[in-house]
Amino acid sequence: MGLFDKFKKKSEPVKEKRNSEWQEIYERNKEKFRCKIDLESYFTEKKIGKMEVDILDIGEVNLPTGKIIACDPLVELGEEKTYLQKTPIGKFSVKIAVVLSKDYGNRYACVKVEFNKNKPVVYELAITGNAKKMEEAEEDEFYGFCVDAGMGCIADKKSQYEYSNYWNKLEKEGADNPYDDIFEELLAESFKKFPKYQRDMGDWANFIIPDTDLNILIFASGWGDGYYPCYFGYDEKGELCGFYIHFIDIEKEYE
C-alpha cells in the first residue's frame, strides 16, 4: 500500500522547521518502514525466486548538492521535494535490475545509485517530510512517489532547478509537454544506441540539461503507473552504500 502527498511550497524557515519535526517523527517510526527485502541481492544474484535477473548500467548521475529527487519526470519533476536524507556529493553509477520474462516482458524491478561497494545491512525508507499519519501507519505500508506516466527518474535538486528554467524557456517558445518536446526523441535515440532490455520507443535515457554538466536519468517504472518507495542502504558501520527505487517485489509478484 502506498501513501503519497503532493508538494506545497513553504518559506525556507518554515520548511527547515517542518523538516526537523518530520525527521524526529521518522526516527521514532523508521523501524517499521525498513525494507525487509535485500535489495542489493537484485544486483548480485542471477536469480531471485523463480525469475532470472540481469543488470543494466545506464551511466552516472551528477549529484552536486547531495539532495536527491525521485519522481515521475513527465508529471512532478518541476516541483517534487528532495528527500530529507542526503547523499554524498559527486557523480555516481546508476544501475537497473531487470527481471527477464517472456510472458510479461523484461521489467525494471529496481534502480540503484551506487555510492560504494559496501554491502548494505539495513534499508531505511526515503522520506520528504510530506508524509501524513506516520505514527498510525502499519508495517506493510510505505511512503513513496506517484507515477502517472509510466516513468521514473533520479536527479539532484540543482538539476531540478536548471531543468525548470530550461522547460520554462521551451514553454515560451511554444513547447506543449515534456514528453513530446524533450524525452520522446531522447528515448528513441537511447534505444538505437543501447537496445538491450529496451522496447523500440525507449525505456531509459540520460538527459543532459543544455549548457550545464547536470543530468537527469529517466527509466520505465516497473509495472507502470503506481506508487513506489525509495530506500537508502547503509552498511554495518552506518555508511551510506546506495539509493534504491523499488519497483517490483520479484519473489512476491511473480509467484
C-alpha positions in Angstrom: 0.0 0.0 0.0 1.4 3.4 -1.0 1.0 6.8 0.7 1.7 10.0 -1.1 1.2 13.7 -0.6 1.8 16.4 -3.2 4.4 19.1 -2.6 3.3 22.5 -1.4 5.7 25.4 -1.4 6.7 26.9 2.0 9.1 29.6 3.1 12.6 28.4 3.9 12.4 28.9 7.8 9.1 27.1 7.9 10.4 24.3 5.7 13.5 23.8 7.8 11.4 23.6 11.0 8.9 21.2 9.4 11.7 19.0 8.1 13.2 18.8 11.5 9.9 17.8 13.0 9.4 15.2 10.4 12.9 13.8 10.9 12.0 13.4 14.6 8.7 11.6 13.8 10.5 9.4 11.3 13.3 8.4 13.8 10.6 7.2 16.2 8.9 5.1 13.5 11.7 4.2 11.0 12.0 0.5 12.1 8.5 -0.4 10.8 9.3 1.2 7.4 12.6 -0.6 6.8 12.6 -2.7 3.7 12.6 -6.4 4.6 13.9 -7.4 1.1 17.7 -7.4 0.5 17.6 -5.0 -2.5 21.3 -5.4 -3.1 20.6 -9.1 -4.0 18.8 -7.8 -7.1 22.2 -6.6 -8.3 24.3 -9.5 -7.2 22.2 -12.6 -7.8 21.4 -14.1 -11.2 18.1 -15.5 -10.0 15.5 -14.1 -7.5 12.9 -16.6 -6.6 11.8 -18.2 -9.9 12.9 -15.3 -12.1 16.2 -14.6 -13.9 17.7 -11.2 -13.3 20.2 -9.2 -15.2 21.8 -5.7 -14.7 21.8 -2.6 -16.9 24.4 0.1 -16.3 22.9 3.3 -17.6 25.7 5.7 -16.7 26.2 8.2 -14.0 24.0 10.8 -12.2 25.5 14.1 -11.1 24.6 14.9 -7.5 26.3 18.3 -6.8 24.2 19.1 -3.7 23.5 15.7 -2.3 19.8 16.5 -2.2 18.3 13.7 -4.3 14.9 13.5 -6.0 13.0 10.6 -7.4 9.7 11.1 -9.2 7.7 10.8 -12.5 9.7 13.1 -14.8 6.7 13.8 -17.0 4.5 15.0 -14.2 6.3 16.0 -11.0 9.9 16.9 -11.9 9.5 20.6 -11.6 8.1 20.6 -8.1 9.0 17.3 -6.4 10.6 17.6 -2.9 14.0 16.2 -2.2 14.5 13.5 0.5 15.4 14.6 4.0 18.3 12.1 3.9 21.3 13.4 1.9 23.8 11.6 -0.3 27.5 12.1 -0.9 28.3 14.8 -3.5 29.7 13.7 -6.9 28.9 11.6 -9.9 27.7 8.0 -9.2 26.9 4.9 -11.2 23.3 4.1 -11.8 22.2 0.5 -12.5 18.8 -1.2 -13.1 17.9 -4.7 -12.1 15.9 -6.2 -14.9 13.5 -9.2 -14.5 13.7 -11.4 -17.6 10.3 -12.8 -18.7 8.9 -14.0 -22.0 5.3 -13.9 -20.6 5.4 -10.4 -19.1 8.2 -8.7 -20.9 11.5 -7.6 -19.4 10.7 -5.3 -16.5 12.8 -2.9 -14.4 12.5 -4.1 -10.9 14.9 -1.8 -9.0 17.1 1.2 -9.7 20.2 1.8 -7.7 22.6 4.7 -7.3 25.8 3.2 -6.1 27.9 5.2 -3.7 30.4 2.5 -2.8 30.9 -1.3 -3.0 30.0 -2.0 0.6 27.1 -4.3 1.4 24.0 -2.7 2.9 22.7 -4.4 6.1 19.7 -2.1 6.5 17.4 -0.2 4.1 15.8 3.0 5.5 12.8 4.4 3.8 13.4 7.7 2.0 11.1 10.5 3.2 10.4 14.0 2.0 8.7 15.4 5.1 5.3 15.4 3.4 4.1 12.2 4.8 0.8 12.1 6.8 -0.2 9.9 9.7 3.3 8.3 10.0 2.6 7.3 13.6 -0.6 5.4 12.6 0.9 3.7 9.5 1.2 -0.1 9.6 4.3 -2.1 8.8 3.1 -3.2 5.4 2.6 0.4 4.3 5.2 2.8 2.8 5.6 6.3 1.6 6.6 6.7 -2.0 6.3 8.8 -5.1 3.5 8.7 -7.6 3.9 7.6 -11.2 1.2 8.7 -13.7 3.1 8.4 -17.0 4.9 5.1 -16.6 8.3 6.6 -16.0 10.6 7.4 -13.0 13.7 9.5 -12.7 16.7 10.4 -10.5 18.0 13.9 -10.2 19.7 16.4 -7.9 18.0 19.4 -6.5 20.2 21.7 -8.6 19.4 19.6 -11.7 15.7 20.1 -10.9 16.2 23.9 -10.7 18.1 24.0 -14.0 15.5 21.7 -15.7 12.7 24.0 -14.6 14.5 27.0 -16.1 15.0 25.1 -19.3 11.4 24.0 -19.5 10.1 27.5 -18.8 12.2 28.7 -21.8 10.8 25.9 -24.0 7.2 26.8 -23.0 7.7 30.4 -24.0 8.9 29.1 -27.4 5.7 27.0 -27.8 6.5 23.7 -26.1 3.5 21.7 -25.1 4.6 18.9 -22.8 8.0 17.4 -21.7 7.5 14.0 -23.3 6.8 15.4 -26.8 9.3 18.2 -26.6 12.2 16.6 -24.7 12.0 13.0 -23.8 10.4 11.2 -26.8 13.3 11.7 -29.2 15.8 11.2 -26.4 14.3 7.8 -25.5 14.2 6.7 -29.2 17.8 7.6 -29.6 18.7 5.6 -26.4 17.0 2.6 -27.9 19.0 2.9 -31.1 22.3 3.2 -29.2 21.6 0.8 -26.3 18.8 -1.6 -27.4 19.4 -4.2 -24.6 16.3 -4.5 -22.4 14.6 -1.6 -24.2 11.5 -1.5 -26.3 11.7 0.4 -29.7 10.3 3.6 -28.2 13.0 3.5 -25.5 12.8 2.6 -21.8 15.6 4.7 -20.3 17.7 7.7 -21.3 20.3 10.1 -19.9 19.0 13.7 -20.3 21.9 16.3 -20.0 20.4 19.7 -19.4 21.7 22.0 -22.2 24.5 24.3 -21.2 25.2 22.5 -17.9 27.0 19.4 -16.7 23.9 18.3 -14.9 21.7 15.4 -15.9 18.5 13.5 -15.2 18.3 9.7 -15.7 14.8 8.6 -16.7 13.5 5.0 -16.9 10.4 2.8 -17.2 8.8 2.2 -13.8 8.3 -1.5 -13.1 4.7 -2.4 -14.0 3.9 1.2 -15.0 1.8 3.7 -13.0 1.6 3.4 -9.3 3.3 4.3 -6.0 6.9 3.3 -5.4 9.1 3.5 -2.4 12.8 4.5 -2.2 15.3 3.4 0.3 18.8 4.4 1.5 21.0 1.3 2.1 23.6 1.5 5.0 26.4 -0.9 5.8 27.3 -2.3 9.2 29.2 0.9 10.1 26.3 3.1 9.2 27.9 4.4 6.0 25.6 5.0 3.1 26.1 2.5 0.3 23.3 3.1 -2.2 20.0 4.7 -3.0 17.3 2.3 -4.3 14.0 2.7 -6.1 12.0 -0.5 -5.6 9.5 -1.1 -8.4 8.8 -4.8 -8.2 8.9 -7.3 -5.3 10.3 -10.1 -7.6 9.6 -13.1 -5.3 6.1 -12.0 -4.3 4.8 -10.5 -7.5 6.0 -13.3 -9.8 4.5 -16.2 -7.7 
